Amino acid sequence: MGSASVGDGLTKVLVVDDSAVMREMVVACLRGLPEADFEHAASGLEAIERLSLSPYDLVVLDLNMPDIGGYEVLEFVRGQDQLRELPILVVTTRGDEASRERALEAGASRFMTKPFSPEQIQEEARSLLGGSEDPVASAGEAGTGGGSGP
């Protein structure tokens, strides 16, 4: 309900990080997503290859990678007509405002810093899969509740 699923009904998530431990941590945190199928990419180059060959519903992307970095992946994705609307959640150790602004300008849908709680990343992923892709409305509010007023 509300997720952008690909043909077979599964929500396909690509987790991109050069750290295998971090990729596994992200997947463990997102296992609560309904009918999610996770694929991994250990580099920006591998992410671009996978994105070119198969459709995804969400990408969780690190910025710091040795070959092609996260910013370059963002620029590639946003330069492709068929990928332009793909939700991308950047999860990085770079907590400075300049990195956040650069990632959002390059096309990140949301920006989160490591460390994060399982609840924070689940909330962001669910929001993106539900169709809310406005980075201005949510960029500085990762982890805040979405409750309604009295």
ABEGO torsion letter per residue (X at the ends): XGBBBBGAGBBBBBBBBABAAAAAAAAAAAAABBGBBBBBBABAAAAAAAAAABBBABBBBBABBABBBAAAAAAAAAABAAAAABBBBBBBABABAAAAAAAAAAGBABBBBOBBBAAAAAAAAAAAAAGBABAAAAAAABGBBABBBX
